[in-house]
Amino acid sequence: MLKNLKPLIGKIEGMLSRRYGHPKWSTSRPLMDVLVETILSQNTSDSNSRRAFLSLKKKYPRWDAVAGADIKSIALAIRSGGLANIKSRRIKELISFIVGKRGHAGLEFLKKMPREEAYQYLLAIKGVGPKTAACTLLFGAGIPVYPVDTHIYRISCRLGWVKRKEDRESFQERFRKLVPDKMAYSLHLNLIEHGRRICHPRKPECPGCCLIKVCNWKEKIHDAKH
């Protein structure tokens, strides 16, 4: 499949859209909000990360205040999201970096920059990886930089899209350049939805899978390790 991956992306996007609908990006959000919320979403549920984000925003209505805040105080505000000690330090460090470089904790200028330049700017911030950078731009501004999360990576492995020994970040860097801009948002959300509903880490529900005809995994169900 790897040789013909680009045309297959459109086919998969269509199959998923027929099953789950075709979500379209519509609302711009402050990029700092999206960046912080994406970090809080790591290794926890959407509901827990959202609760932690709202708690943090209530305690620090302006992100600039986080730069001078005590880490324990930040951790206390986000404790519902899990890994509070790690995430509080990461959030404080990245906000301090942005304030030191820009004079305030704002990233709206990225919306006017070329896509790749904005993406690389975020990657240069300590604690911001490829998935976080891509999510910040895609969900905050509709800038089509494709993020690959654990669901998408798992499904891509099963579809035969991932090269041997290619980790998630390396796959994202290759794959994001192949996804058509108009498909980035819907393909991202629908693959995640498919991973949650059907293509589970263990015991994927292959008989009810809309991608079964183009998937390599159906031949290896009994030896599944992804």
Phi and psi in degrees as a GROMACS rama.xvg file:
@    title "Ramachandran Plot"
@    xaxis  label "Phi"
@    yaxis  label "Psi"
@TYPE xy
-59.133  -34.9576  LEU-2
-68.8542  -27.9589  LYS-3
-115.326  34.0537  ASN-4
-65.8319  -41.1827  LEU-5
-59.7008  -49.7364  LYS-6
-66.6354  -26.7764  PRO-7
-69.8778  -30.1028  LEU-8
-59.1993  -45.3149  ILE-9
-63.7562  -38.0947  GLY-10
-65.7917  -44.304  LYS-11
-65.1618  -42.398  ILE-12
-59.5048  -40.5796  GLU-13
-66.4425  -41.6537  GLY-14
-64.7802  -41.3563  MET-15
-69.7952  -38.0779  LEU-16
-65.59  -35.0176  SER-17
-67.7013  -29.4056  ARG-18
-85.2863  -43.3027  ARG-19
-113.207  -2.43764  TYR-20
95.4299  176.049  GLY-21
-121.717  85.1711  HIS-22
-64.5119  139.362  PRO-23
-123.428  136.255  LYS-24
-68.6286  138.789  TRP-25
-141.788  -24.3122  SER-26
-121.009  125.861  THR-27
-78.2916  139.859  SER-28
-128.322  155.424  ARG-29
-58.1149  128.496  PRO-30
-64.622  -31.4714  LEU-31
-63.7848  -39.0411  MET-32
-59.9763  -46.4065  ASP-33
-67.9566  -40.2774  VAL-34
-61.3367  -49.4093  LEU-35
-64.6022  -42.8919  VAL-36
-65.9776  -33.7063  GLU-37
-66.454  -41.1966  THR-38
-63.4479  -41.373  ILE-39
-67.2405  -23.001  LEU-40
-78.8902  -10.2803  SER-41
-69.4985  129.236  GLN-42
59.6028  36.6761  ASN-43
-156.487  174.693  THR-44
-80.6295  161.455  SER-45
-60.7832  -40.317  ASP-46
-66.7557  -39.7966  SER-47
-68.0517  -41.6363  ASN-48
-68.4891  -36.0963  SER-49
-66.3761  -39.8744  ARG-50
-63.8384  -41.8665  ARG-51
-65.8806  -39.2986  ALA-52
-64.0171  -47.1914  PHE-53
-64.3643  -36.0981  LEU-54
-65.6069  -41.902  SER-55
-66.0842  -41.4623  LEU-56
-65.7519  -34.5486  LYS-57
-67.8937  -38.5959  LYS-58
-76.3347  -36.3112  LYS-59
-129.2  83.7942  TYR-60
-58.6406  -28.8034  PRO-61
-112.641  128.527  ARG-62
-62.794  -27.0788  TRP-63
-57.0012  -33.1309  ASP-64
-66.4505  -25.275  ALA-65
-66.7361  -30.7958  VAL-66
-60.3288  -33.5492  ALA-67
-101.69  5.93539  GLY-68
-83.3698  156.8  ALA-69
-75.332  137.089  ASP-70
-59.8023  -38.0486  ILE-71
-63.2581  -35.5084  LYS-72
-68.3332  -40.3007  SER-73
-64.5604  -45.0356  ILE-74
-60.8341  -38.5925  ALA-75
-63.5609  -37.877  LEU-76
-69.0903  -29.675  ALA-77
-108.441  13.6524  ILE-78
-59.2303  -26.8715  ARG-79
-68.4702  -16.7851  SER-80
-90.2419  -3.92046  GLY-81
79.5113  154.987  GLY-82
50.312  40.4331  LEU-83
-60.9831  -37.3497  ALA-84
-66.1691  -39.9788  ASN-85
-71.4787  -48.9152  ILE-86
-66.9037  -35.424  LYS-87
-64.1511  -42.2729  SER-88
-65.4366  -42.6152  ARG-89
-63.4209  -43.3147  ARG-90
-66.2429  -43.6131  ILE-91
-62.2779  -43.004  LYS-92
-64.7032  -43.9237  GLU-93
-71.904  -35.7335  LEU-94
-68.9689  -38.9801  ILE-95
-62.7072  -38.5611  SER-96
-63.6024  -46.216  PHE-97
-65.9523  -42.5306  ILE-98
-62.0575  -42.337  VAL-99
-64.7573  -32.9003  GLY-100
-88.389  -35.5307  LYS-101
-109.23  -15.6657  ARG-102
94.0914  -13.3361  GLY-103
-159.778  162.218  HIS-104
-86.8607  77.5226  ALA-105
-142.773  145.838  GLY-106
-127.163  13.9065  LEU-107
-62.514  -22.852  GLU-108
-62.7247  -22.3642  PHE-109
-65.9267  -25.5926  LEU-110
-66.5958  -19.1535  LYS-111
-101.18  -3.52915  LYS-112
-89.0664  156.881  MET-113
-56.7476  145.545  PRO-114
-50.18  -52.4971  ARG-115
-66.2323  -36.9161  GLU-116
-64.9795  -41.7388  GLU-117
-64.7928  -41.0814  ALA-118
-63.2921  -46.2938  TYR-119
-67.5758  -32.0728  GLN-120
-61.2284  -45.791  TYR-121
-65.7391  -38.8236  LEU-122
-64.7181  -24.8502  LEU-123
-76.1524  -10.7532  ALA-124
-85.1448  127.892  ILE-125
-58.0812  131.328  LYS-126
92.7667  -3.68949  GLY-127
-108.172  112.507  VAL-128
-96.6856  179.044  GLY-129
-55.7664  -44.1205  PRO-130
-65.5707  -45.035  LYS-131
-63.0451  -42.4632  THR-132
-63.2522  -44.557  ALA-133
-66.2875  -42.6295  ALA-134
-61.8854  -39.9511  CYS-135
-59.6429  -44.7877  THR-136
-75.6505  -41.3599  LEU-137
-68.0978  -48.9409  LEU-138
-83.378  -27.578  PHE-139
-82.9827  -35.1203  GLY-140
-131.751  -0.835316  ALA-141
70.2901  18.8994  GLY-142
-79.0587  118.498  ILE-143
-75.5451  70.7016  PRO-144
-104.909  117.103  VAL-145
-80.9009  121  TYR-146
-90.3054  145.133  PRO-147
-117.668  114.124  VAL-148
-100.307  -172.878  ASP-149
-64.9788  -36.5657  THR-150
-62.871  -48.1464  HIS-151
-65.8292  -40.0997  ILE-152
-64.556  -43.5407  TYR-153
-60.6625  -47.9194  ARG-154
-64.548  -40.4444  ILE-155
-64.0907  -35.9859  SER-156
-62.5395  -43.6136  CYS-157
-70.7496  -29.8953  ARG-158
-77.3862  -12.9184  LEU-159
87.8049  19.9258  GLY-160
-86.0718  -23.0223  TRP-161
-91.6253  131.673  VAL-162
-72.6987  159.928  LYS-163
-60.0685  130.164  ARG-164
65.43  18.3126  LYS-165
-89.922  115.461  GLU-166
-78.6324  176.541  ASP-167
-62.2157  -43.6394  ARG-168
-67.3657  -40.2647  GLU-169
-65.3073  -40.0493  SER-170
-62.9104  -43.5721  PHE-171
-58.6794  -43.1128  GLN-172
-62.8889  -33.0532  GLU-173
-81.4231  -46.133  ARG-174
-68.3633  -37.868  PHE-175
-62.5102  -23.6018  ARG-176
-82.2892  -10.1674  LYS-177
-99.9419  -22.2458  LEU-178
-76.5027  122.441  VAL-179
-58.4568  141.442  PRO-180
-52.5559  -42.9239  ASP-181
-68.7178  -13.7856  LYS-182
-103.55  -9.83422  MET-183
-56.789  -47.842  ALA-184
-69.1008  -50.6905  TYR-185
-68.2575  -39.9816  SER-186
-65.3395  -39.9472  LEU-187
-60.9955  -54.0675  HIS-188
-65.3417  -39.9759  LEU-189
-72.9237  -32.8549  ASN-190
-67.5364  -38.5717  LEU-191
-63.3505  -44.625  ILE-192
-60.3029  -41.27  GLU-193
-64.9409  -38.3663  HIS-194
-65.8258  -35.6583  GLY-195
-75.0564  -37.555  ARG-196
-88.3785  -41.4572  ARG-197
-121.897  -54.4631  ILE-198
-88.6486  67.0151  CYS-199
-70.3507  158.227  HIS-200
-57.2313  -42.349  PRO-201
-118.609  142.481  ARG-202
53.3766  61.0698  LYS-203
-61.9065  145.182  PRO-204
-86.5361  68.2379  GLU-205
-58.7067  -39.9349  CYS-206
-59.0539  -29.6296  PRO-207
-100.838  15.8283  GLY-208
-87.0537  129.648  CYS-209
-74.1969  -10.4223  CYS-210
-103.843  7.45173  LEU-211
-55.4076  -34.4145  ILE-212
-72.5778  -18.8694  LYS-213
-116.447  13.7811  VAL-214
-104.445  138.38  CYS-215
-79.7219  -20.6027  ASN-216
-67.8292  -28.1328  TRP-217
-60.3376  -22.4696  LYS-218
-87.1174  -7.24483  GLU-219
-127.727  23.1204  LYS-220
-55.1875  -41.3182  ILE-221
-74.6408  -17.6038  HIS-222
-108.584  18.2192  ASP-223
-58.3401  131.258  ALA-224
-128.166  -5.8827  LYS-225
